[in-house]
Every structure is written in C-alpha cells, then in structure tokens.
Amino acid sequence: MASDKSTPPLTVDSLNPKVLKCEYAVRGEIVSLAQKLQQDLQANPGSHPFEEILYCNIGNPQSLGQQPITFFREVLALCDHPTILDKSETQGLFSADSIERAWQILDQIPGRATGAYSHSQGIKGLRDTIAAGIEARDGFPADPNDIFLTDGASPAVHMMMQLLIRSESDGIFCPIPQYPLYSASIALHGGTLVPYYLDEATGWGLEVSELKKQLETARQKGITVRALVVINPGNPTGQVLAEENQRAIVEFCKKEGLVLLADEVYQENIYVPEKQFHSFKKVARSMGYGDKDIPLVSFQSVSKGYYGECGKRGGYMEVTGFSPEVREQIYKVASVNLCSNISGQILASLVMCPPKVGDESYESYFAEKDGILQSLARRAKTLEDALNSLEGVTCNKAEGAMYLFPQIKLPKKAIQEAEKAKKAPDAYYASRLLNATGIVVVPGSGFGQVPGTWHFRCTILPQEEKIPAIVTRLTDFHKKFMDEFRD
Amino acid sequence: MASDKSTPPLTVDSLNPKVLKCEYAVRGEIVSLAQKLQQDLQANPGSHPFEEILYCNIGNPQSLGQQPITFFREVLALCDHPTILDKSETQGLFSADSIERAWQILDQIPGRATGAYSHSQGIKGLRDTIAAGIEARDGFPADPNDIFLTDGASPAVHMMMQLLIRSESDGIFCPIPQYPLYSASIALHGGTLVPYYLDEATGWGLEVSELKKQLETARQKGITVRALVVINPGNPTGQVLAEENQRAIVEFCKKEGLVLLADEVYQENIYVPEKQFHSFKKVARSMGYGDKDIPLVSFQSVSKGYYGECGKRGGYMEVTGFSPEVREQIYKVASVNLCSNISGQILASLVMCPPKVGDESYESYFAEKDGILQSLARRAKTLEDALNSLEGVTCNKAEGAMYLFPQIKLPKKAIQEAEKAKKAPDAYYASRLLNATGIVVVPGSGFGQVPGTWHFRCTILPQEEKIPAIVTRLTDFHKKFMDEFRD
C-alpha cells in the first residue's frame, strides 16, 4: 500500500494550471478593494472621503437602482406561483396581459410543470417565441431548433469554446480590447487568444486588413484559428459596427473558414440616431449566405438591454450553419447540465416578445423602456463629455452597450509611482480613484490595450441624479492626480 | 494570404476530442427514441400500444405530476415582483409567513435588487441562512463563506473537476455504478475515471478494501488519484451509507490525501426507518477532524429532496479544508460566470430553512412534504417488490434517493439478438420495454456495472395512481420478453 506521503495535500501548485492562468478583471482585485472599503464604511461611517461605493466596474444596472420592467416581473411571479392565476384578487394586482401571457407560457410547458427540468435546449414553446422575435427583428427566418437557452450568455460562450478548442494550437480571434469572459474562457479551455486590435483613432474601428494581418501572424506561429469573436455593440468599447463593416467580416469568416461568434447581448443598447443594430445573421442572409454557408453563433442575454435582469441568468445562443453531427455534440454538452433555469428561459422569451401596441401593459411598458434607454443615452453623453474635458484623457463615444473606455495619458512620474507600488499604471490610477472617490472602474489591462496605452472601463449605469456628483468627484480627483504627477 | 482551403470546415472530427468522448446516458439515445414515440402519439393517437410516455429515466419529479411546495413558490413569486408586497390583495393570496420571509430576503439583497448579479458565491444573507441550516442539521458550525451557490449541483461538480484535473494522469475515484454527470465531467476535463465497485450482493456496499485495491491499481498505472466521489444516498443505487462506513471513507481520504467530493443531493430522500442521513462533514467533525484536516466538498441541490424543483436550478457546494490560496482560485472560477440565478439562490435558502412549528404555513407545508415522502416510500417498495417478482430480476431496496437499479439476468438468445441490433444487451432490453409499454428507463451501461451483468435505472417518481398500471405493463412485457428468449 502506498503511504499517505505519496499524494501531497492540495496546493495551488497542484491545481489545473489553466485555472491559474485564467483572469477575470471585472471581478478582480479592484472589486475586492471596493468590498473592503464598503465594509469599512459600514463599520465606521465617515472613515473615507465618500459615503458610498459606486460600482461602475460591471454592467449590473439593477444594483445601481434601475427598476425591473413591471410586465416582465408580473409574468415571472405568476409563472412561479400559478395557483393564484384563477383567484379574483390576482386581477387587482396584475395586468390582464401579464395574466394572459402567464397562461400562454404555462400551456407551453409540458404538464404545466414549471419546476421540471426542460428539454436541454429549453422549453420548445419558448424557443418558438424567441425564434419569432428573431424573425421579426431580422426579416429572415429563424428556427426554434437552432436556439439553445442558457443561464445567461456566459455558459453559452464556454460551451462553444469547449467544442472548438482542442489544444493551445487552436486559436480564437478576439478583439482587443475585449470582454474578459473571452480571455478567461479561452484560458480555461487551454486555447490561444489571437488578438485583433480595434482602432481607437477611428472610434474603435474593426478593420479587415488588421484581421488578415493577425491571421497570417497566427498561422505562421502554427496556430489554427478556429473562430472569430465580434462584440457588437462593443464591450468595453461601446462602438456599433456599420453594416458595411459587418459584411466584410462575414466575407472574411467565410473565406477563411472561421466560425463567427457574434456577441450581440447589447442589441437593444444603442444611443445614437445614426447607428442601428444589425444581427450578423441578418447581414449574412442579406448577402445571400444561407444556413449551410457559414457557421454562426449569436449570443443574447436578459442581463443587458433596457431590462438589465442580470440576476435572472437568462440567455440563449442561436446556432446556424453547423452540420447535424456537430449540432448533436452541442446538444450533448448542453444535456450534461440538463437545462437552464426556467425563469431565465421565460424571461428570454419575454424580452424577445414584449407587450405590443394595444396590450394593456403596452403604454407603461414602453414608458419604462423608453425612460431607461433615454436616460442611459444622456448619462453616456454627460460622462463622455466629462471624461473628454480631463487633462490627458480622450474618450470615444458610447454609441451603444453600457460602457465608456477612455484613454488616459499618464505622466511618467505616475508610471514610476505605479511601478513602486507593483501595479500596472492603469490599475494604480483605478485604485487611487477608488480610494479617493469610492468610484470603482476596471483598469484597461483587464481588457487588453495597445501596449503603452492606458485606459479604464467605466459603466454609464449610476442613476441619473448621481451623475453630476460623479463628474465632480472624478474631475476633482483627476486634477489632483495630475497636479501630483504632472511631468 | 492563406487560401480558404487552409482551414477545413468544422466537422465532428475537428471538434475537441474530449467532447466527443463525453457520454450522458440519462438524456441519451433512449430519450431521443422516447421523444420520437411521443411525437408519433401526438400525430397519430393509437399508433402505439400505450397512450403516454412515462419518463422514468430521470429524477424530474414535477414532470411526472409532483406539485411544488406552496410556501416555497409563494416566497419566490413575491421576490420576483416585490411591488405587490404592500398591497392589501396580497394578504388574501399569500400566507403571512411567506410575505414575512420575502421581506426578510429582500432585506438581505443589497439595494433589494433582485435583478442584479450577486456576489459570485451568492447573496451573503442567503448563505447565512444556508449555513445556519447546515449547522442545525449537523450540530457542527458552518461558515457562510464556505458556501458557493450554483445553478443546480452540476456546475459545482464541473467547477471542482476543472480545478482538480490537469491531464489524463489525474484520476477521480467514482463509484460504479455512478451518476453519469461524473463520468461526463471527468471526460470533458480530460481526466481519468478511477472506478471502485459497489457490492450489489451487500446492498451496494462501499468497501474500503475495494478502495484500497483500486487505488493501488490506479497508482501502478501512473494515475495520480486526486479525489473520491461518494454519492450518498446513492444514485443510481439508492443505498444509504451507514455512519461507520462513512467514517472509514473519511479516514481513507485523510490517509491517502484525497479530496472528498460528497454528493449529498438526496439528503432528504430516505425511505427506511433504520437509516438516517449523516453529512460527511458531520461525520468528519465528529471524528475530530477540523476545518484544516481534510478537504471536503458537499454538494446540495433544490432539484431533489421532497421539493424536486429541478427547473429552478438552485444548489450549493460547501467547501471546507482548502487553503486560502486554493479557495481564491475556486472563487475566481465562480466569478467568471458572475453568479448563479437569484431565484435558485433564494430557493436553496428556503429548502435549508423551511417553515417552523408555529409559522402560519407550517401545517400545510408539513402535510405537503410528508405526503410526498410517504408516497415516494410506498412507490419505492411497490416497484421494488414488482421487480423482484420478475423472472431473472433481482433488485436491492431503495433506501433513499429516487431510483431502483435492478439486475436482469438476460437469456443468451436475448444477448445474441441485441448483438444483431448492435446494442448493448441492457440497451436492447430498455428499447424493447419502451416500444412495448412507453416506460423509459436508462440502461445500466450508462452508469457502469460489473462486466457481464445487466441493469437498468428506473425512477420511483410516476404518480402513485399510475404505479399499478406500470407494474402490470412491466410484468406483462417482461414475461413476454422472457417467453421469446428464454434459454
């Protein structure tokens, strides 16, 4: 018998090295510091020069006071406890169309069993509704059998990475800057992130010439590039791609045999009249590419948009252009986790099929939705202007999504000070900002940036009445910081 | 520029081979056949010799008619739509203690934001409640910081496999028969399943001598065994471990430096008076092993027990005995997916802290719970007796969990017929059973079995009024099957 010395106790060094390599800045060191400061403030009010922590690190609207859309929550509550649907009091508490919708949804669930595991792709009737919503959005057919409902978009992204990555010789094309779910997922699955740089000077433009150059470089290194991730509207960059640009990207993927992974979770978050959201599937179909011509996955989530239902963990991916054999493998991986949560599934169907003109809830629904989106647009503009007014800071417009990603030209002395503190210069700036103002932003290094440039990501999500104070605090902090370090 | 021939289109052969290797029988071929038959029945009623498909393949109680616990659903509905909490009609629709509990839970959620991402381990107040529930169950302290809330138990199992498995030289000890989540997860993460056989002759006994023998064998093959999975109550085997036996297992893990992964999702499902559930943590603590002495993970889920809320995807793991550095890595992996769904988190807190004597809901809650558990015990006994009365079939008692796992001694001619049909003999039996009766069971080969023996897993979950008909259909089918093939 081997002795008990033969297996050493579990240490970090004996964990899966892919896990060690993975990083996720959005919930990284800066957030731990923020949580510590928040505990300080609770224990000793007045212990810091601010009264509350403002979490601008993450696209989590309701944590900052955004209210849920009433209709969606009415339907969810009724589906959670359907025995009240028949009661007279219910009509006083819920809108008529939410009651009707809840009945419709219950009828779509086999045996009305809202507590049962569903089909591993999600409840068929809800997928029908989602497919109809996609069709209405795009003007091209959508097939409910192409929909895989998931607990938010993140597990869907992991699933695709798991399928595509065989070894570190497999590469996944990602924008830089990127949302760190991608770098984290690629690291966890042992692949290689192949970067393509968005051009900050042209409003985070995505140039096919850059894609070609980087693909060539990767191939010379022996990397098989398997897929291209596009985030549109951009995260953390906020740009909305022009349709012409999207066509070029589709053509590039088609030519190079790449799977197009389209992160379209911000499809409802567009703030400028000159831009519109076009799904990559719509663009591909309008170019004449049918279901068999190009493998394309579109990710959607209930966490973003005007609904911002992050805690519900609902989302889906629409999977087109794969062979039946590959589809079967995707289904198998989905089935190992049985199914995504039913409330999230229901909510995904609701956001793709909200109240319509004439429905009892329509007016209040539209007012809530429009109020949120208009306010987000104003907040984006105010914060963008404020950032651009700071010494050494330039900030592209947030055309969409929920973020600004300003560049800060840091003085040499600040960079030296960061080195002394053993921090990246942008991380140093972010931690100074947090300690001085309570505002939590994520250093650009967590997303990737052109070497030698420094950025941070700041959400546009604090409630509107707080924005002036944030602008003041940020402006004061920045001025003092520059006064301290100016070359 | 490389030509478009350089990257071949995506085929099964170019997918991650770990995905191809993964199998998940519970939703495998037999279920696809069942779904096909169900479609037939809908399109052409009377096209098969049965009127409905009876899904006995999966522990999915509500899909077979089990009703949710009223109190749990009341609280969930109120938390989904808290604006009704203040309305007078609400008191007519909901119990006083569900309203009170909903307020308590809302107060535990920062900003009462039920639609926000939570802390990546789950809402702290809910973890407090769960820790208190564990303490009340075990009589030993539990720390809310040790709780990681997850979307059901499956993602928690994947997380631990991801941390522990570095390569195929890393082994995870699993019982045979096992719940195929484990074999699937080990395959997806590229590790090696190291089997230990449960002894069918002694009621699926788990012998430490067998563990020692298999550990030795694995080490001789160069496998580093990292963890031991124990499923108690057993799945698919239904046995409940004796405390004495659990102590020996703890001692073995301690001696051999193994992480103990305790699947305790059936902790509420015990049907025999002579057996009780003891968590492995309680057993380890009662042996004097403290938090630092043994790395131990306990998995719990809202999908099982008397609640059976599979579709809510709630669950948690309690992680003890790991170093702070390792814990940080677990946290990081959890944070990449942001958080589990909040309804599932709330439900996990409710099942660990249900109504108490004196609460308005207590009587109805207890009646619902007791009704379900008593009925499950009766169903288990009736099905067990029926199976044992069949020619060539022996079935151990379902002391707990939701399954029976009978052994069938198949006649040689049936085995030859299965070979002709290119099926494993147990898969052949299961598909014949399905085609003749509409009853869906999972072939034993999906769980693992001693080579040359054949089994199937059948849940005890069809509603009680259907059990007599199931027994009749199964008995008739089996008799005809044996008449056809008897040696």
Contacts between the chains, C-beta under 8 A, distances in Angstrom:
chain1	res1	chain2	res2	distance
A	1	B	212	6.4
A	1	B	216	6.6
A	2	B	215	7.4
A	2	B	216	7.0
A	2	B	219	5.6
A	2	B	256	7.5
A	4	B	254	7.8
A	4	B	255	4.7
A	4	B	256	6.2
A	4	B	257	6.2
A	6	B	219	7.2
A	6	B	256	7.7
A	6	B	257	7.5
A	7	B	224	6.9
A	7	B	225	7.2
A	7	B	226	7.7
A	7	B	256	5.9
A	7	B	257	3.5
A	7	B	258	6.9
A	8	B	257	6.6
A	9	B	257	5.9
A	9	B	295	7.7
A	10	B	164	7.9
A	10	B	226	7.7
A	10	B	257	7.9
A	10	B	259	6.1
A	10	B	295	5.5
A	10	B	322	6.6
A	10	B	323	7.5
A	10	B	326	6.0
A	11	B	323	6.7
A	11	B	325	7.4
A	11	B	326	7.0
A	12	B	323	7.3
A	12	B	325	4.4
A	12	B	326	5.9
A	12	B	329	6.5
A	14	B	166	7.9
A	15	B	163	5.4
A	15	B	164	7.4
A	15	B	166	7.7
A	15	B	326	6.6
A	15	B	329	5.8
A	16	B	162	6.2
A	16	B	163	5.8
A	16	B	164	6.9
A	16	B	165	6.0
A	16	B	166	5.0
A	16	B	189	7.8
A	17	B	166	6.6
A	18	B	162	7.9
A	19	B	162	6.2
A	19	B	163	5.7
A	19	B	329	5.7
A	19	B	332	7.5
A	19	B	333	6.1
A	20	B	329	6.8
A	22	B	332	6.7
A	22	B	333	7.2
A	22	B	336	6.8
A	23	B	332	7.9
A	24	B	332	6.3
A	24	B	335	5.4
A	24	B	336	4.8
A	26	B	335	8.0
A	27	B	120	6.1
A	27	B	335	4.0
A	27	B	338	7.4
A	58	B	117	6.8
A	60	B	116	5.2
A	60	B	117	4.8
A	61	B	116	7.8
A	62	B	111	7.7
A	62	B	113	4.3
A	62	B	114	7.6
A	62	B	115	4.0
A	62	B	116	4.3
A	63	B	110	6.9
A	63	B	111	6.3
A	63	B	113	5.1
A	63	B	116	3.7
A	63	B	117	6.9
A	64	B	111	7.9
A	65	B	111	6.8
A	65	B	113	7.8
A	68	B	114	7.6
A	68	B	115	4.8
A	70	B	83	7.4
A	73	B	80	5.7
A	73	B	81	4.4
A	73	B	83	7.8
A	74	B	81	5.9
A	76	B	80	4.5
A	76	B	81	6.9
A	77	B	77	4.2
A	77	B	78	7.4
A	77	B	80	4.3
A	77	B	81	3.7
A	77	B	84	7.4
A	78	B	77	7.4
A	80	B	73	5.7
A	80	B	76	4.5
A	80	B	77	4.2
A	80	B	80	5.6
A	80	B	343	7.4
A	81	B	73	4.3
A	81	B	74	5.9
A	81	B	76	6.9
A	81	B	77	3.7
A	83	B	70	7.3
A	83	B	73	7.8
A	84	B	77	7.4
A	84	B	93	5.1
A	87	B	92	7.7
A	87	B	93	5.9
A	89	B	89	4.0
A	89	B	90	7.8
A	89	B	92	4.6
A	89	B	93	5.0
A	90	B	89	7.8
A	90	B	93	6.7
A	92	B	87	7.6
A	92	B	89	4.6
A	93	B	84	5.1
A	93	B	87	5.9
A	93	B	89	5.0
A	93	B	90	6.7
A	93	B	93	7.4
A	110	B	63	6.9
A	111	B	62	7.7
A	111	B	63	6.2
A	111	B	64	7.9
A	111	B	65	6.7
A	113	B	62	4.2
A	113	B	63	5.1
A	113	B	65	7.8
A	113	B	311	7.4
A	114	B	62	7.6
A	114	B	68	7.6
A	114	B	311	6.1
A	115	B	62	4.0
A	115	B	68	4.9
A	115	B	308	6.5
A	115	B	309	4.6
A	115	B	310	6.4
A	115	B	311	5.0
A	115	B	312	6.4
A	116	B	60	5.3
A	116	B	61	7.8
A	116	B	62	4.2
A	116	B	63	3.7
A	116	B	310	5.7
A	116	B	311	5.2
A	117	B	58	6.8
A	117	B	60	4.8
A	117	B	63	6.9
A	117	B	303	7.6
A	117	B	310	4.3
A	117	B	311	6.0
A	118	B	311	6.3
A	120	B	27	6.1
A	151	B	151	5.0
A	151	B	313	6.7
A	151	B	337	7.8
A	151	B	340	7.6
A	151	B	341	6.2
A	152	B	337	7.3
A	152	B	338	7.0
A	154	B	336	7.1
A	154	B	337	4.8
A	154	B	338	6.6
A	155	B	337	6.7
A	158	B	337	7.8
A	162	B	16	6.2
A	162	B	18	7.9
A	162	B	19	6.2
A	162	B	188	6.8
A	163	B	15	5.4
A	163	B	16	5.8
A	163	B	19	5.6
A	164	B	10	7.9
A	164	B	15	7.4
A	164	B	16	6.9
A	165	B	16	6.0
A	166	B	14	7.8
A	166	B	15	7.7
A	166	B	16	5.0
A	166	B	17	6.6
A	181	B	336	6.6
A	184	B	336	4.7
A	185	B	336	7.2
A	188	B	162	6.8
A	188	B	333	7.5
A	188	B	336	7.3
A	189	B	16	7.8
A	212	B	1	6.2
A	215	B	2	7.3
A	216	B	1	6.7
A	216	B	2	7.0
A	219	B	2	5.7
A	219	B	6	7.3
A	224	B	7	6.9
A	225	B	7	7.2
A	226	B	7	7.7
A	226	B	10	7.7
A	254	B	4	7.8
A	255	B	4	4.7
A	256	B	2	7.4
A	256	B	4	6.3
A	256	B	6	7.7
A	256	B	7	6.0
A	257	B	4	6.1
A	257	B	6	7.5
A	257	B	7	3.5
A	257	B	8	6.6
A	257	B	9	6.0
A	257	B	10	7.9
A	258	B	7	6.9
A	259	B	10	6.1
A	295	B	9	7.7
A	295	B	10	5.5
A	303	B	117	7.6
A	308	B	115	6.5
A	309	B	115	4.6
A	310	B	115	6.4
A	310	B	116	5.7
A	310	B	117	4.3
A	310	B	338	7.2
A	311	B	113	7.4
A	311	B	114	6.2
A	311	B	115	5.0
A	311	B	116	5.2
A	311	B	117	6.0
A	311	B	118	6.4
A	311	B	339	7.1
A	311	B	341	6.9
A	311	B	342	3.9
A	312	B	115	6.4
A	312	B	341	6.1
A	312	B	342	6.9
A	312	B	343	7.4
A	313	B	151	6.7
A	313	B	339	7.6
A	313	B	340	6.8
A	313	B	341	3.8
A	313	B	342	7.9
A	322	B	10	6.6
A	323	B	10	7.5
A	323	B	11	6.7
A	323	B	12	7.4
A	325	B	11	7.4
A	325	B	12	4.4
A	326	B	10	6.0
A	326	B	11	7.0
A	326	B	12	5.9
A	326	B	15	6.6
A	329	B	12	6.5
A	329	B	15	5.8
A	329	B	19	5.6
A	329	B	20	6.8
A	332	B	19	7.4
A	332	B	22	6.7
A	332	B	23	7.9
A	332	B	24	6.4
A	333	B	19	6.0
A	333	B	22	7.2
A	333	B	188	7.5
A	335	B	24	5.4
A	335	B	27	4.0
A	336	B	22	6.8
A	336	B	24	4.8
A	336	B	154	7.1
A	336	B	181	6.7
A	336	B	184	4.7
A	336	B	185	7.2
A	336	B	188	7.3
A	337	B	151	7.8
A	337	B	152	7.4
A	337	B	154	4.8
A	337	B	155	6.7
A	337	B	158	7.8
A	338	B	27	7.4
A	338	B	152	7.0
A	338	B	154	6.6
A	338	B	310	7.2
A	339	B	311	7.1
A	339	B	313	7.6
A	340	B	151	7.6
A	340	B	313	6.8
A	341	B	151	6.2
A	341	B	311	6.9
A	341	B	312	6.1
A	341	B	313	3.9
A	341	B	341	4.6
A	341	B	343	6.9
A	341	B	344	5.9
A	342	B	311	3.8
A	342	B	312	6.8
A	342	B	313	7.9
A	343	B	80	7.4
A	343	B	312	7.4
A	343	B	341	6.9
A	343	B	343	5.1
A	344	B	341	5.9
